[in-house]
Amino acid sequence: MDLLHSSGVSSTYYLQTHFSHNQKYFLSVSMATDLRNTFFLLFPIWFHVRQAEAIKLVWVAVVGDWVNLMLKWLLFGERPYWWVQETDYYRNSSQPMIEQFPMTCETGPGSPSGHAMGTAAVYYTMMSSLLTIALKREEHQIRRCQTNNLYLSNRCVRVSLWTLFWCVQVCVCLSRVFVAAHFPHQVITGVVIGILVAESMNRTQQIHEAGLGSYLLTSLLLLSLALLLYLLLQLVGIDLLWSVEKAQCWCHRAEWVSVDTSPLASLFRNTGSLLGLGLGLHCPHKVVFAKGAEGTIYRFICLSATLVMLHLFDSAFRPPVHIGALFYLLSFCKSATVPLATVVIVPHCVTVALGYRGQKLF
């Protein structure tokens, strides 16, 4: 493993040395592809465009990040920024001096990469949905044309969307290696597992028929299984917070180490998001928009109001990181509020304020 890790550190050193002028770009890519943007940005947009695809997006993000958490706890993956300072591999040679950034000092284990895995799962789901939508429209428009024209058009759409998908994945992988948060093999593994999770969820149609009980049971199951693994490993003497200690020890600046990046924090955020989605979808005050121009206008108004409200909510409500149990509880509640606000609270307030009656459910 030392040889694999050393080659990874060399890759980080090469990127930081030869592409230092692209530092802002790499940092912005890591920020933009953080999984939280799936809930605060992508989900609201998709929900007001295609509700079924938005629901699938949340399931993919939550299940994918849960799988990532379990693998992190089982694989004990190192991170470049602390491994390079602890290893004896460079005893007879000079140690590469790699730079750290505010987003470098993540506190969870490094394998597989959560950024790469989450981005692969979420964007694979979105590209699959966009491809289905685009091909249906394309076939409808040119169904009277020659078969060859339809085939060429479909192929062009497929190539364009999947080229965009892989460009995004390459950029995310390079950015994570650049900031010294992950080794190359960790981001590659993350991409592969993320695609597998997305593909498996694409084949699971039950998520569109899940009732409130299913959402509650699934949230509790994911939370319980993760905590059970945590307690079992603690009982056999394995401290799963070992990576937090390494982050605190080897991060150049103490303020860059945040409990918000710990595996437990992501666990409570994701289970909260899934439960909040279930509560929103099965709330009696949920607004069902009518089809046509009027419904489209109200969807756009609700989407705009939702994005503004979520931005203000995220900025104003920051759980106190210095109190462990309270932090996890408030993170759970905050994450549950995001889909609940998107699905019910904001649309209900907007429709009441503007006098919109929507479409009858029965």
C-alpha positions in Angstrom: 0.0 0.0 0.0 2.9 2.4 0.6 3.8 2.2 -3.1 0.2 3.0 -4.0 0.0 5.8 -1.5 3.3 7.3 -2.6 2.3 7.4 -6.2 -0.9 9.1 -5.1 1.0 11.7 -3.2 3.2 12.2 -6.3 0.1 12.8 -8.3 -1.1 15.5 -5.8 2.3 17.1 -5.8 2.4 17.1 -9.6 -1.0 18.7 -9.9 -0.3 21.3 -7.2 3.1 22.2 -8.8 2.1 22.3 -12.5 -1.5 23.5 -12.2 -1.2 25.9 -9.3 -2.8 28.6 -11.5 -6.0 26.5 -11.6 -6.3 26.4 -7.8 -9.5 28.4 -7.7 -11.0 26.1 -10.3 -10.2 22.9 -8.4 -11.5 24.4 -5.2 -14.7 25.6 -6.8 -15.3 22.1 -8.3 -15.0 20.5 -4.9 -17.4 23.0 -3.4 -19.9 22.7 -6.2 -20.0 18.9 -6.1 -20.5 18.6 -2.4 -23.5 16.3 -1.7 -25.3 19.0 0.3 -25.9 20.8 -3.0 -28.0 17.8 -4.1 -30.5 18.6 -1.3 -30.3 22.4 -1.3 -30.1 23.0 -5.1 -30.6 20.0 -7.4 -33.5 18.4 -5.6 -35.7 21.6 -5.5 -35.1 22.3 -9.2 -35.9 18.7 -10.2 -38.9 18.5 -7.9 -40.6 21.4 -9.6 -39.7 20.0 -13.1 -40.1 16.2 -12.7 -41.2 15.1 -9.3 -40.5 11.3 -9.8 -36.9 12.0 -10.8 -36.4 14.3 -7.8 -37.6 11.6 -5.5 -35.2 9.1 -7.1 -32.4 11.7 -6.7 -32.8 11.9 -3.0 -32.9 8.1 -2.6 -29.8 7.7 -4.6 -27.9 10.4 -2.7 -29.0 9.0 0.7 -28.4 5.3 0.0 -25.1 6.1 -1.8 -23.7 8.1 1.0 -24.8 5.5 3.5 -22.9 2.8 1.5 -19.9 5.2 1.4 -20.0 5.6 5.2 -20.1 1.8 5.8 -17.2 1.3 3.4 -15.2 4.1 5.0 -15.6 2.4 8.4 -14.6 -1.0 7.0 -11.7 -0.1 4.7 -9.8 2.4 7.1 -8.6 4.4 4.1 -5.8 6.9 4.7 -5.8 10.5 3.3 -2.8 12.0 1.6 -2.5 15.1 3.8 -1.9 13.0 7.0 -0.3 9.9 5.4 2.6 11.9 3.9 3.4 13.3 7.3 3.2 9.9 9.2 4.8 7.4 6.8 8.4 6.1 7.0 8.3 5.5 3.2 10.4 8.7 2.5 13.1 7.8 5.1 15.9 7.8 2.4 14.4 10.5 0.2 12.9 13.9 0.4 9.2 14.1 1.4 7.0 15.8 -1.1 5.6 19.1 0.4 1.9 19.1 -0.5 -0.3 22.1 0.2 -3.4 22.0 2.3 -6.6 24.0 1.8 -9.7 24.6 4.0 -11.5 21.7 2.4 -8.5 19.4 2.7 -8.9 18.5 6.3 -11.9 16.2 6.2 -12.3 14.1 9.3 -13.6 10.8 7.9 -11.5 7.9 6.5 -10.5 8.4 2.9 -11.7 5.3 1.0 -13.8 5.5 -1.1 -14.1 9.2 -1.9 -17.5 10.6 -0.9 -17.3 13.5 -3.3 -16.5 11.2 -6.3 -19.0 8.5 -5.3 -21.8 11.0 -4.6 -21.2 13.0 -7.7 -21.1 9.8 -9.8 -24.4 8.4 -8.3 -26.3 11.7 -8.5 -25.1 12.8 -12.0 -25.6 9.3 -13.4 -29.2 9.4 -12.2 -29.7 12.9 -13.7 -28.1 12.0 -17.0 -30.2 8.8 -17.3 -33.3 10.9 -16.7 -32.3 13.6 -19.1 -31.5 11.0 -21.7 -34.9 9.4 -21.4 -36.6 12.8 -21.6 -34.5 13.9 -24.6 -35.0 10.7 -26.5 -38.7 10.7 -26.1 -39.0 14.2 -27.3 -36.6 13.5 -30.2 -38.6 10.5 -31.3 -41.9 12.4 -31.1 -40.5 15.2 -33.3 -39.0 13.1 -36.0 -41.0 9.8 -35.8 -42.1 10.4 -39.4 -38.6 10.8 -40.7 -36.3 8.0 -41.8 -35.1 5.5 -39.2 -31.4 6.4 -39.9 -32.1 10.0 -39.0 -33.7 8.9 -35.7 -30.8 6.6 -35.0 -28.2 9.3 -35.6 -30.1 11.8 -33.6 -30.4 9.4 -30.6 -26.8 8.5 -30.8 -25.8 12.2 -30.8 -27.9 12.9 -27.7 -26.4 9.8 -25.9 -22.8 10.8 -26.7 -23.3 14.4 -25.7 -24.9 13.6 -22.3 -22.4 10.9 -21.4 -19.5 12.9 -22.5 -20.7 15.7 -20.2 -21.1 13.1 -17.4 -17.5 11.8 -17.7 -16.1 15.3 -18.0 -17.7 16.1 -14.6 -16.3 13.0 -13.1 -12.8 13.7 -14.3 -12.9 17.2 -12.9 -14.2 16.0 -9.5 -11.5 13.3 -9.3 -8.7 15.8 -10.2 -10.0 18.4 -7.7 -10.1 15.9 -4.8 -6.5 14.7 -5.6 -5.4 18.3 -6.0 -6.6 19.4 -2.6 -4.8 16.3 -1.0 -8.1 14.9 0.4 -7.9 11.6 -1.6 -5.6 9.3 -3.4 -6.3 8.6 -7.1 -7.4 5.0 -6.4 -9.9 6.3 -3.8 -11.7 8.6 -6.3 -11.7 6.0 -9.0 -13.2 3.5 -6.6 -15.8 6.1 -5.6 -16.9 6.7 -9.2 -17.3 3.0 -9.9 -19.3 2.3 -6.7 -21.4 5.4 -7.2 -22.4 4.3 -10.7 -23.3 0.8 -9.4 -25.5 2.4 -6.6 -27.3 4.7 -9.1 -27.9 1.8 -11.5 -29.3 -0.4 -8.8 -31.6 2.4 -7.6 -32.7 3.1 -11.1 -34.0 -0.5 -11.2 -35.8 -0.2 -7.9 -39.3 1.1 -8.8 -40.6 0.6 -5.2 -39.2 4.0 -4.1 -41.9 5.7 -6.1 -44.6 3.8 -4.3 -43.2 4.1 -0.8 -45.6 5.2 1.9 -44.7 7.3 5.0 -44.1 4.1 6.9 -41.6 2.9 4.4 -39.7 6.2 4.7 -39.7 6.1 8.5 -38.6 2.5 8.5 -35.9 3.0 6.0 -34.5 6.0 7.8 -34.5 4.1 11.1 -32.9 1.1 9.5 -30.1 3.0 7.9 -29.4 4.9 11.1 -29.6 1.7 13.2 -27.4 -0.4 11.0 -24.7 2.2 10.9 -24.8 2.8 14.7 -24.8 -0.9 15.3 -21.7 -1.4 13.2 -20.1 1.5 15.1 -20.9 0.0 18.5 -19.8 -3.5 17.4 -16.4 -2.3 16.2 -16.1 -0.2 19.4 -16.7 -3.4 21.5 -13.8 -5.2 19.7 -11.5 -2.3 20.4 -11.6 -0.5 17.1 -12.0 3.3 17.4 -13.9 4.6 14.4 -13.0 8.1 15.3 -9.3 7.5 14.6 -9.5 9.6 11.5 -10.7 12.6 13.4 -7.7 12.4 15.7 -5.4 12.3 12.6 -7.2 15.3 11.1 -6.7 17.3 14.3 -3.1 16.2 14.5 -1.9 16.9 11.0 -4.1 19.7 9.7 -2.0 22.9 9.4 -4.9 25.0 10.7 -7.2 23.9 13.5 -10.2 25.9 12.2 -10.1 23.8 9.0 -11.0 20.7 11.0 -14.8 20.4 11.3 -17.0 17.8 12.8 -19.4 18.6 10.0 -17.3 16.4 7.7 -17.3 13.4 10.0 -19.1 10.1 9.0 -21.6 10.4 11.9 -22.6 13.9 10.8 -23.3 12.7 7.2 -25.3 9.8 8.6 -27.7 12.0 10.6 -28.0 14.5 7.7 -28.9 11.9 5.1 -31.4 10.0 7.3 -33.0 13.3 8.2 -33.3 14.2 4.5 -35.0 10.9 3.7 -37.5 11.2 6.5 -38.2 14.8 5.6 -39.0 13.8 2.0 -41.4 11.1 3.2 -43.2 13.6 5.5 -43.4 16.1 2.7 -44.7 13.7 0.1 -47.5 12.4 2.4 -48.5 15.6 4.0 -52.2 16.5 3.5 -51.3 20.1 2.7 -49.1 19.2 -0.2 -49.9 21.3 -3.3 -50.6 19.5 -6.6 -50.1 21.9 -9.5 -52.4 21.9 -12.5 -51.0 21.2 -15.9 -50.7 24.0 -18.4 -49.4 27.6 -18.3 -50.9 28.5 -15.0 -49.3 25.5 -13.2 -46.0 26.2 -14.8 -46.0 29.8 -13.6 -46.7 28.7 -10.1 -44.1 26.0 -10.2 -41.5 28.6 -11.2 -42.6 31.0 -8.4 -42.4 28.2 -5.9 -39.0 27.1 -7.1 -37.6 30.6 -6.9 -39.0 31.1 -3.4 -37.7 27.7 -2.3 -34.2 28.4 -3.5 -34.1 31.8 -1.7 -35.6 30.4 1.5 -33.2 27.4 1.6 -30.2 29.7 1.1 -31.4 32.0 4.0 -32.2 29.0 6.2 -28.8 27.4 5.5 -27.0 30.7 6.3 -28.9 31.5 9.4 -29.2 28.0 11.0 -25.8 26.5 11.8 -25.8 23.8 14.5 -23.2 24.3 17.3 -20.3 22.0 16.5 -18.8 22.0 20.0 -21.7 20.1 21.4 -21.7 16.6 19.9 -25.1 15.1 20.6 -26.9 18.4 20.1 -25.0 19.0 16.9 -26.1 15.6 15.4 -29.8 16.1 16.5 -29.9 19.6 15.0 -28.2 18.4 11.8 -30.9 15.7 11.5 -33.7 18.3 12.0 -32.1 20.8 9.6 -31.7 18.2 6.9 -35.3 17.0 7.4 -36.5 20.6 7.0 -35.0 21.0 3.5 -37.1 18.5 1.5 -40.1 19.3 3.8 -39.9 23.0 2.9 -39.4 22.2 -0.8 -42.3 19.8 -1.1 -44.9 21.3 1.3 -44.0 24.5 3.3 -43.0 26.9 0.6 -45.5 25.8 -2.1 -48.3 25.9 0.5 -47.3 29.4 1.6 -47.0 30.7 -2.0 -50.3 29.2 -3.1 -52.2 30.6 -0.1 -50.6 34.0 -0.6 -51.5 34.1 -4.3 -54.8 32.4 -4.0 -53.9 29.4 -6.2 -56.2 26.4 -5.8 -54.1 23.9 -7.7 -55.4 20.5 -8.9 -57.7 18.3 -6.9 -56.2 15.0 -5.8 -59.5 13.1 -6.1 
